[in-house]
């Protein structure tokens, strides 16, 4: 995912399906949530009222 986002926090993540991203155990889910949400909204890929869920 770093290839798409340019953010090093995505080094240990991998898109595995439509709307699914798997991450390694060293990934800070709170940081990923904030950065990915900002990245998606900045590119108008999700609407302002959409909810990004990290689990």
CHARMM internal coordinates of N, CA and C (Angstrom, degrees):
IC EDIT
DIST 1 N 1 CA 1.4469
DIST 1 CA 1 C 1.5270
ANGL 1 N 1 CA 1 C 111.71
DIST 1 C 2 N 1.3058
ANGL 1 CA 1 C 2 N 117.86
DIHE 1 N 1 CA 1 C 2 N -21.76
DIST 2 N 2 CA 1.4642
ANGL 1 C 2 N 2 CA 118.29
DIHE 1 CA 1 C 2 N 2 CA 178.87
DIST 2 CA 2 C 1.5208
ANGL 2 N 2 CA 2 C 110.38
DIHE 1 C 2 N 2 CA 2 C -60.19
DIST 2 C 3 N 1.3145
ANGL 2 CA 2 C 3 N 116.54
DIHE 2 N 2 CA 2 C 3 N -31.86
DIST 3 N 3 CA 1.4597
ANGL 2 C 3 N 3 CA 120.75
DIHE 2 CA 2 C 3 N 3 CA 178.54
DIST 3 CA 3 C 1.5323
ANGL 3 N 3 CA 3 C 110.63
DIHE 2 C 3 N 3 CA 3 C -57.33
DIST 3 C 4 N 1.3155
ANGL 3 CA 3 C 4 N 117.26
DIHE 3 N 3 CA 3 C 4 N -38.15
DIST 4 N 4 CA 1.4593
ANGL 3 C 4 N 4 CA 121.83
DIHE 3 CA 3 C 4 N 4 CA -178.58
DIST 4 CA 4 C 1.5171
ANGL 4 N 4 CA 4 C 112.60
DIHE 3 C 4 N 4 CA 4 C -83.52
DIST 4 C 5 N 1.3209
ANGL 4 CA 4 C 5 N 117.01
DIHE 4 N 4 CA 4 C 5 N -41.24
DIST 5 N 5 CA 1.4646
ANGL 4 C 5 N 5 CA 120.75
DIHE 4 CA 4 C 5 N 5 CA -172.32
DIST 5 CA 5 C 1.5218
ANGL 5 N 5 CA 5 C 113.54
DIHE 4 C 5 N 5 CA 5 C -94.07
DIST 5 C 6 N 1.3241
ANGL 5 CA 5 C 6 N 117.60
DIHE 5 N 5 CA 5 C 6 N -28.21
DIST 6 N 6 CA 1.4523
ANGL 5 C 6 N 6 CA 121.01
DIHE 5 CA 5 C 6 N 6 CA -175.58
DIST 6 CA 6 C 1.5180
ANGL 6 N 6 CA 6 C 112.93
DIHE 5 C 6 N 6 CA 6 C 77.64
DIST 6 C 7 N 1.3291
ANGL 6 CA 6 C 7 N 117.53
DIHE 6 N 6 CA 6 C 7 N 6.64
DIST 7 N 7 CA 1.4574
ANGL 6 C 7 N 7 CA 121.94
DIHE 6 CA 6 C 7 N 7 CA -177.72
DIST 7 CA 7 C 1.5239
ANGL 7 N 7 CA 7 C 110.57
DIHE 6 C 7 N 7 CA 7 C -102.48
DIST 7 C 8 N 1.3293
ANGL 7 CA 7 C 8 N 116.82
DIHE 7 N 7 CA 7 C 8 N 129.35
DIST 8 N 8 CA 1.4616
ANGL 7 C 8 N 8 CA 121.03
DIHE 7 CA 7 C 8 N 8 CA -177.77
DIST 8 CA 8 C 1.5226
ANGL 8 N 8 CA 8 C 113.07
DIHE 7 C 8 N 8 CA 8 C -65.98
DIST 8 C 9 N 1.3285
ANGL 8 CA 8 C 9 N 117.61
DIHE 8 N 8 CA 8 C 9 N -21.66
DIST 9 N 9 CA 1.4682
ANGL 8 C 9 N 9 CA 119.82
DIHE 8 CA 8 C 9 N 9 CA 179.45
DIST 9 CA 9 C 1.5295
ANGL 9 N 9 CA 9 C 111.80
DIHE 8 C 9 N 9 CA 9 C -65.66
DIST 9 C 10 N 1.3215
ANGL 9 CA 9 C 10 N 117.83
DIHE 9 N 9 CA 9 C 10 N -13.56
DIST 10 N 10 CA 1.4602
ANGL 9 C 10 N 10 CA 121.98
DIHE 9 CA 9 C 10 N 10 CA 179.27
DIST 10 CA 10 C 1.5321
ANGL 10 N 10 CA 10 C 112.22
DIHE 9 C 10 N 10 CA 10 C -95.37
DIST 10 C 11 N 1.3288
ANGL 10 CA 10 C 11 N 118.04
DIHE 10 N 10 CA 10 C 11 N 9.21
DIST 11 N 11 CA 1.4673
ANGL 10 C 11 N 11 CA 121.24
DIHE 10 CA 10 C 11 N 11 CA -178.49
DIST 11 CA 11 C 1.5243
ANGL 11 N 11 CA 11 C 112.75
DIHE 10 C 11 N 11 CA 11 C -57.89
DIST 11 C 12 N 1.2949
ANGL 11 CA 11 C 12 N 118.19
DIHE 11 N 11 CA 11 C 12 N -36.30
DIST 12 N 12 CA 1.4664
ANGL 11 C 12 N 12 CA 121.32
DIHE 11 CA 11 C 12 N 12 CA -176.91
DIST 12 CA 12 C 1.5254
ANGL 12 N 12 CA 12 C 112.08
DIHE 11 C 12 N 12 CA 12 C -105.67
DIST 12 C 13 N 1.3238
ANGL 12 CA 12 C 13 N 116.54
DIHE 12 N 12 CA 12 C 13 N 37.98
DIST 13 N 13 CA 1.4573
ANGL 12 C 13 N 13 CA 121.23
DIHE 12 CA 12 C 13 N 13 CA 176.88
DIST 13 CA 13 C 1.5187
ANGL 13 N 13 CA 13 C 109.43
DIHE 12 C 13 N 13 CA 13 C -124.82
DIST 13 C 14 N 1.3196
ANGL 13 CA 13 C 14 N 115.13
DIHE 13 N 13 CA 13 C 14 N 156.25
DIST 14 N 14 CA 1.4544
ANGL 13 C 14 N 14 CA 121.00
DIHE 13 CA 13 C 14 N 14 CA -177.77
DIST 14 CA 14 C 1.5282
ANGL 14 N 14 CA 14 C 109.37
DIHE 13 C 14 N 14 CA 14 C -148.66
DIST 14 C 15 N 1.3386
ANGL 14 CA 14 C 15 N 117.80
DIHE 14 N 14 CA 14 C 15 N 124.93
DIST 15 N 15 CA 1.4617
ANGL 14 C 15 N 15 CA 118.49
DIHE 14 CA 14 C 15 N 15 CA 175.15
DIST 15 CA 15 C 1.5213
ANGL 15 N 15 CA 15 C 109.08
DIHE 14 C 15 N 15 CA 15 C -71.34
DIST 15 C 16 N 1.3225
ANGL 15 CA 15 C 16 N 116.93
DIHE 15 N 15 CA 15 C 16 N 128.69
DIST 16 N 16 CA 1.4716
ANGL 15 C 16 N 16 CA 120.23
DIHE 15 CA 15 C 16 N 16 CA -176.16
DIST 16 CA 16 C 1.5244
ANGL 16 N 16 CA 16 C 113.01
DIHE 15 C 16 N 16 CA 16 C -117.93
DIST 16 C 17 N 1.3004
ANGL 16 CA 16 C 17 N 117.53
DIHE 16 N 16 CA 16 C 17 N -2.08
DIST 17 N 17 CA 1.4546
ANGL 16 C 17 N 17 CA 121.24
DIHE 16 CA 16 C 17 N 17 CA 178.95
DIST 17 CA 17 C 1.5125
ANGL 17 N 17 CA 17 C 110.06
DIHE 16 C 17 N 17 CA 17 C 177.46
DIST 17 C 18 N 1.3056
ANGL 17 CA 17 C 18 N 116.70
DIHE 17 N 17 CA 17 C 18 N 177.77
DIST 18 N 18 CA 1.4521
ANGL 17 C 18 N 18 CA 121.42
DIHE 17 CA 17 C 18 N 18 CA -179.96
DIST 18 CA 18 C 1.5270
ANGL 18 N 18 CA 18 C 109.98
DIHE 17 C 18 N 18 CA 18 C -64.85
DIST 18 C 19 N 1.3170
ANGL 18 CA 18 C 19 N 116.57
DIHE 18 N 18 CA 18 C 19 N 110.45
DIST 19 N 19 CA 1.4570
ANGL 18 C 19 N 19 CA 121.29
DIHE 18 CA 18 C 19 N 19 CA 179.97
DIST 19 CA 19 C 1.5122
ANGL 19 N 19 CA 19 C 114.39
DIHE 18 C 19 N 19 CA 19 C 81.59
DIST 19 C 20 N 1.3428
ANGL 19 CA 19 C 20 N 117.72
DIHE 19 N 19 CA 19 C 20 N 9.95
DIST 20 N 20 CA 1.4673
ANGL 19 C 20 N 20 CA 121.22
DIHE 19 CA 19 C 20 N 20 CA -177.67
DIST 20 CA 20 C 1.5277
ANGL 20 N 20 CA 20 C 109.35
DIHE 19 C 20 N 20 CA 20 C -121.68
DIST 20 C 21 N 1.3163
ANGL 20 CA 20 C 21 N 115.19
DIHE 20 N 20 CA 20 C 21 N 130.33
DIST 21 N 21 CA 1.4540
ANGL 20 C 21 N 21 CA 122.97
DIHE 20 CA 20 C 21 N 21 CA 178.39
DIST 21 CA 21 C 1.5191
ANGL 21 N 21 CA 21 C 107.43
DIHE 20 C 21 N 21 CA 21 C -131.38
DIST 21 C 22 N 1.3202
ANGL 21 CA 21 C 22 N 117.35
DIHE 21 N 21 CA 21 C 22 N 123.40
DIST 22 N 22 CA 1.4677
ANGL 21 C 22 N 22 CA 120.12
DIHE 21 CA 21 C 22 N 22 CA 177.44
DIST 22 CA 22 C 1.5215
ANGL 22 N 22 CA 22 C 108.53
DIHE 21 C 22 N 22 CA 22 C -101.61
DIST 22 C 23 N 1.3312
ANGL 22 CA 22 C 23 N 114.91
DIHE 22 N 22 CA 22 C 23 N 145.35
DIST 23 N 23 CA 1.4572
ANGL 22 C 23 N 23 CA 120.75
DIHE 22 CA 22 C 23 N 23 CA -175.26
DIST 23 CA 23 C 1.5166
ANGL 23 N 23 CA 23 C 110.76
DIHE 22 C 23 N 23 CA 23 C -132.61
DIST 23 C 24 N 1.3345
ANGL 23 CA 23 C 24 N 115.24
DIHE 23 N 23 CA 23 C 24 N 153.18
DIST 24 N 24 CA 1.4515
ANGL 23 C 24 N 24 CA 121.43
DIHE 23 CA 23 C 24 N 24 CA 175.91
DIST 24 CA 24 C 1.5220
ANGL 24 N 24 CA 24 C 110.63
DIHE 23 C 24 N 24 CA 24 C -72.96
DIST 24 C 25 N 1.3148
ANGL 24 CA 24 C 25 N 115.97
DIHE 24 N 24 CA 24 C 25 N 169.96
DIST 25 N 25 CA 1.4617
ANGL 24 C 25 N 25 CA 121.07
DIHE 24 CA 24 C 25 N 25 CA -176.14
DIST 25 CA 25 C 1.5282
ANGL 25 N 25 CA 25 C 113.28
DIHE 24 C 25 N 25 CA 25 C -70.46
DIST 25 C 26 N 1.3167
ANGL 25 CA 25 C 26 N 118.26
DIHE 25 N 25 CA 25 C 26 N -19.69
DIST 26 N 26 CA 1.4667
ANGL 25 C 26 N 26 CA 120.74
DIHE 25 CA 25 C 26 N 26 CA -179.05
DIST 26 CA 26 C 1.5257
ANGL 26 N 26 CA 26 C 113.01
DIHE 25 C 26 N 26 CA 26 C -87.72
DIST 26 C 27 N 1.3164
ANGL 26 CA 26 C 27 N 117.97
DIHE 26 N 26 CA 26 C 27 N 3.01
DIST 27 N 27 CA 1.4590
ANGL 26 C 27 N 27 CA 122.04
DIHE 26 CA 26 C 27 N 27 CA -179.10
DIST 27 CA 27 C 1.5239
ANGL 27 N 27 CA 27 C 110.18
DIHE 26 C 27 N 27 CA 27 C -81.08
DIST 27 C 28 N 1.3204
ANGL 27 CA 27 C 28 N 116.38
DIHE 27 N 27 CA 27 C 28 N 129.43
DIST 28 N 28 CA 1.4671
ANGL 27 C 28 N 28 CA 122.88
DIHE 27 CA 27 C 28 N 28 CA 177.01
DIST 28 CA 28 C 1.5272
ANGL 28 N 28 CA 28 C 107.63
DIHE 27 C 28 N 28 CA 28 C -81.11
DIST 28 C 29 N 1.3314
ANGL 28 CA 28 C 29 N 117.16
DIHE 28 N 28 CA 28 C 29 N 106.05
DIST 29 N 29 CA 1.4609
ANGL 28 C 29 N 29 CA 120.78
DIHE 28 CA 28 C 29 N 29 CA -174.20
DIST 29 CA 29 C 1.5292
ANGL 29 N 29 CA 29 C 112.83
DIHE 28 C 29 N 29 CA 29 C -63.67
DIST 29 C 30 N 1.3085
ANGL 29 CA 29 C 30 N 118.09
DIHE 29 N 29 CA 29 C 30 N -32.91
DIST 30 N 30 CA 1.4706
ANGL 29 C 30 N 30 CA 120.49
DIHE 29 CA 29 C 30 N 30 CA 178.65
DIST 30 CA 30 C 1.5287
ANGL 30 N 30 CA 30 C 110.22
DIHE 29 C 30 N 30 CA 30 C -66.43
DIST 30 C 31 N 1.3213
ANGL 30 CA 30 C 31 N 116.64
DIHE 30 N 30 CA 30 C 31 N -42.32
DIST 31 N 31 CA 1.4663
ANGL 30 C 31 N 31 CA 120.50
DIHE 30 CA 30 C 31 N 31 CA 178.92
DIST 31 CA 31 C 1.5218
ANGL 31 N 31 CA 31 C 110.88
DIHE 30 C 31 N 31 CA 31 C -67.44
DIST 31 C 32 N 1.3284
ANGL 31 CA 31 C 32 N 116.72
DIHE 31 N 31 CA 31 C 32 N -42.13
DIST 32 N 32 CA 1.4654
ANGL 31 C 32 N 32 CA 120.84
DIHE 31 CA 31 C 32 N 32 CA 178.45
DIST 32 CA 32 C 1.5267
ANGL 32 N 32 CA 32 C 110.04
DIHE 31 C 32 N 32 CA 32 C -61.25
DIST 32 C 33 N 1.3225
ANGL 32 CA 32 C 33 N 116.69
DIHE 32 N 32 CA 32 C 33 N -43.20
DIST 33 N 33 CA 1.4588
ANGL 32 C 33 N 33 CA 120.98
DIHE 32 CA 32 C 33 N 33 CA -179.99
DIST 33 CA 33 C 1.5258
ANGL 33 N 33 CA 33 C 110.48
DIHE 32 C 33 N 33 CA 33 C -58.03
DIST 33 C 34 N 1.3078
ANGL 33 CA 33 C 34 N 116.56
DIHE 33 N 33 CA 33 C 34 N -52.26
DIST 34 N 34 CA 1.4616
ANGL 33 C 34 N 34 CA 121.09
DIHE 33 CA 33 C 34 N 34 CA -176.75
DIST 34 CA 34 C 1.5275
ANGL 34 N 34 CA 34 C 111.60
DIHE 33 C 34 N 34 CA 34 C -63.18
DIST 34 C 35 N 1.3235
ANGL 34 CA 34 C 35 N 116.67
DIHE 34 N 34 CA 34 C 35 N -45.67
DIST 35 N 35 CA 1.4670
ANGL 34 C 35 N 35 CA 120.22
DIHE 34 CA 34 C 35 N 35 CA -177.04
DIST 35 CA 35 C 1.5214
ANGL 35 N 35 CA 35 C 112.15
DIHE 34 C 35 N 35 CA 35 C -70.92
DIST 35 C 36 N 1.3331
ANGL 35 CA 35 C 36 N 117.81
DIHE 35 N 35 CA 35 C 36 N -40.44
DIST 36 N 36 CA 1.4573
ANGL 35 C 36 N 36 CA 120.79
DIHE 35 CA 35 C 36 N 36 CA -178.78
DIST 36 CA 36 C 1.5301
ANGL 36 N 36 CA 36 C 110.90
DIHE 35 C 36 N 36 CA 36 C -69.74
DIST 36 C 37 N 1.3338
ANGL 36 CA 36 C 37 N 116.17
DIHE 36 N 36 CA 36 C 37 N -40.46
DIST 37 N 37 CA 1.4571
ANGL 36 C 37 N 37 CA 120.07
DIHE 36 CA 36 C 37 N 37 CA 177.46
DIST 37 CA 37 C 1.5277
ANGL 37 N 37 CA 37 C 110.66
DIHE 36 C 37 N 37 CA 37 C -61.25
DIST 37 C 38 N 1.3145
ANGL 37 CA 37 C 38 N 116.52
DIHE 37 N 37 CA 37 C 38 N -45.04
DIST 38 N 38 CA 1.4634
ANGL 37 C 38 N 38 CA 121.08
DIHE 37 CA 37 C 38 N 38 CA 178.97
DIST 38 CA 38 C 1.5311
ANGL 38 N 38 CA 38 C 110.54
DIHE 37 C 38 N 38 CA 38 C -63.12
DIST 38 C 39 N 1.3228
ANGL 38 CA 38 C 39 N 117.15
DIHE 38 N 38 CA 38 C 39 N -41.65
DIST 39 N 39 CA 1.4607
ANGL 38 C 39 N 39 CA 121.83
DIHE 38 CA 38 C 39 N 39 CA 179.96
DIST 39 CA 39 C 1.5286
ANGL 39 N 39 CA 39 C 110.34
DIHE 38 C 39 N 39 CA 39 C -64.48
DIST 39 C 40 N 1.3306
ANGL 39 CA 39 C 40 N 117.53
DIHE 39 N 39 CA 39 C 40 N -46.08
DIST 40 N 40 CA 1.4608
ANGL 39 C 40 N 40 CA 121.35
DIHE 39 CA 39 C 40 N 40 CA -179.69
DIST 40 CA 40 C 1.5285
ANGL 40 N 40 CA 40 C 111.89
DIHE 39 C 40 N 40 CA 40 C -64.97
DIST 40 C 41 N 1.3104
ANGL 40 CA 40 C 41 N 117.02
DIHE 40 N 40 CA 40 C 41 N -43.64
DIST 41 N 41 CA 1.4641
ANGL 40 C 41 N 41 CA 120.23
DIHE 40 CA 40 C 41 N 41 CA -179.89
DIST 41 CA 41 C 1.5280
ANGL 41 N 41 CA 41 C 111.52
DIHE 40 C 41 N 41 CA 41 C -68.52
DIST 41 C 42 N 1.3007
ANGL 41 CA 41 C 42 N 117.22
DIHE 41 N 41 CA 41 C 42 N -36.10
DIST 42 N 42 CA 1.4617
ANGL 41 C 42 N 42 CA 121.42
DIHE 41 CA 41 C 42 N 42 CA 178.67
DIST 42 CA 42 C 1.5194
ANGL 42 N 42 CA 42 C 112.83
DIHE 41 C 42 N 42 CA 42 C -63.99
DIST 42 C 43 N 1.2997
ANGL 42 CA 42 C 43 N 117.21
DIHE 42 N 42 CA 42 C 43 N -26.29
DIST 43 N 43 CA 1.4598
ANGL 42 C 43 N 43 CA 122.56
DIHE 42 CA 42 C 43 N 43 CA 178.45
DIST 43 CA 43 C 1.5261
ANGL 43 N 43 CA 43 C 112.26
DIHE 42 C 43 N 43 CA 43 C -101.59
DIST 43 C 44 N 1.3374
ANGL 43 CA 43 C 44 N 115.42
DIHE 43 N 43 CA 43 C 44 N 10.02
DIST 44 N 44 CA 1.4696
ANGL 43 C 44 N 44 CA 122.26
DIHE 43 CA 43 C 44 N 44 CA 179.58
DIST 44 CA 44 C 1.5331
ANGL 44 N 44 CA 44 C 111.82
DIHE 43 C 44 N 44 CA 44 C 55.37
DIST 44 C 45 N 1.3361
ANGL 44 CA 44 C 45 N 116.28
DIHE 44 N 44 CA 44 C 45 N 35.68
DIST 45 N 45 CA 1.4578
ANGL 44 C 45 N 45 CA 121.78
DIHE 44 CA 44 C 45 N 45 CA 179.58
DIST 45 CA 45 C 1.5277
ANGL 45 N 45 CA 45 C 111.55
DIHE 44 C 45 N 45 CA 45 C -88.50
DIST 45 C 46 N 1.3435
ANGL 45 CA 45 C 46 N 116.95
DIHE 45 N 45 CA 45 C 46 N -19.09
DIST 46 N 46 CA 1.4593
ANGL 45 C 46 N 46 CA 121.83
DIHE 45 CA 45 C 46 N 46 CA 172.73
DIST 46 CA 46 C 1.5261
ANGL 46 N 46 CA 46 C 107.11
DIHE 45 C 46 N 46 CA 46 C -134.36
DIST 46 C 47 N 1.3135
ANGL 46 CA 46 C 47 N 115.04
DIHE 46 N 46 CA 46 C 47 N 149.29
DIST 47 N 47 CA 1.4666
ANGL 46 C 47 N 47 CA 119.58
DIHE 46 CA 46 C 47 N 47 CA -178.33
DIST 47 CA 47 C 1.5261
ANGL 47 N 47 CA 47 C 110.84
DIHE 46 C 47 N 47 CA 47 C -75.15
DIST 47 C 48 N 1.3026
ANGL 47 CA 47 C 48 N 114.81
DIHE 47 N 47 CA 47 C 48 N 165.64
DIST 48 N 48 CA 1.4681
ANGL 47 C 48 N 48 CA 120.74
DIHE 47 CA 47 C 48 N 48 CA -178.54
DIST 48 CA 48 C 1.5220
ANGL 48 N 48 CA 48 C 112.08
DIHE 47 C 48 N 48 CA 48 C -63.46
DIST 48 C 49 N 1.3273
ANGL 48 CA 48 C 49 N 117.58
DIHE 48 N 48 CA 48 C 49 N -28.32
DIST 49 N 49 CA 1.4603
ANGL 48 C 49 N 49 CA 119.88
DIHE 48 CA 48 C 49 N 49 CA -178.37
DIST 49 CA 49 C 1.5318
ANGL 49 N 49 CA 49 C 113.03
DIHE 48 C 49 N 49 CA 49 C -95.67
DIST 49 C 50 N 1.3298
ANGL 49 CA 49 C 50 N 117.99
DIHE 49 N 49 CA 49 C 50 N 0.87
DIST 50 N 50 CA 1.4560
ANGL 49 C 50 N 50 CA 121.48
DIHE 49 CA 49 C 50 N 50 CA 178.75
DIST 50 CA 50 C 1.5295
ANGL 50 N 50 CA 50 C 110.22
DIHE 49 C 50 N 50 CA 50 C -70.74
DIST 50 C 51 N 1.3225
ANGL 50 CA 50 C 51 N 115.80
DIHE 50 N 50 CA 50 C 51 N 150.27
DIST 51 N 51 CA 1.4581
ANGL 50 C 51 N 51 CA 121.89
DIHE 50 CA 50 C 51 N 51 CA 179.47
DIST 51 CA 51 C 1.5246
ANGL 51 N 51 CA 51 C 108.54
DIHE 50 C 51 N 51 CA 51 C -112.52
DIST 51 C 52 N 1.3183
ANGL 51 CA 51 C 52 N 116.14
DIHE 51 N 51 CA 51 C 52 N 124.28
DIST 52 N 52 CA 1.4567
ANGL 51 C 52 N 52 CA 121.69
DIHE 51 CA 51 C 52 N 52 CA 176.48
DIST 52 CA 52 C 1.5260
ANGL 52 N 52 CA 52 C 107.38
DIHE 51 C 52 N 52 CA 52 C -93.57
DIST 52 C 53 N 1.3042
ANGL 52 CA 52 C 53 N 116.67
DIHE 52 N 52 CA 52 C 53 N 122.17
DIST 53 N 53 CA 1.4641
ANGL 52 C 53 N 53 CA 121.43
DIHE 52 CA 52 C 53 N 53 CA -177.09
DIST 53 CA 53 C 1.5245
ANGL 53 N 53 CA 53 C 109.39
DIHE 52 C 53 N 53 CA 53 C -111.14
DIST 53 C 54 N 1.3175
ANGL 53 CA 53 C 54 N 116.25
DIHE 53 N 53 CA 53 C 54 N 127.74
DIST 54 N 54 CA 1.4564
ANGL 53 C 54 N 54 CA 123.49
DIHE 53 CA 53 C 54 N 54 CA 176.72
DIST 54 CA 54 C 1.5227
ANGL 54 N 54 CA 54 C 106.83
DIHE 53 C 54 N 54 CA 54 C -114.22
DIST 54 C 55 N 1.3272
ANGL 54 CA 54 C 55 N 116.87
DIHE 54 N 54 CA 54 C 55 N 125.34
DIST 55 N 55 CA 1.4686
ANGL 54 C 55 N 55 CA 119.43
DIHE 54 CA 54 C 55 N 55 CA 178.75
DIST 55 CA 55 C 1.5106
ANGL 55 N 55 CA 55 C 109.77
DIHE 54 C 55 N 55 CA 55 C -139.68
END
COOR INIT
IC SEED 1 N 1 CA 1 C
IC BUILD
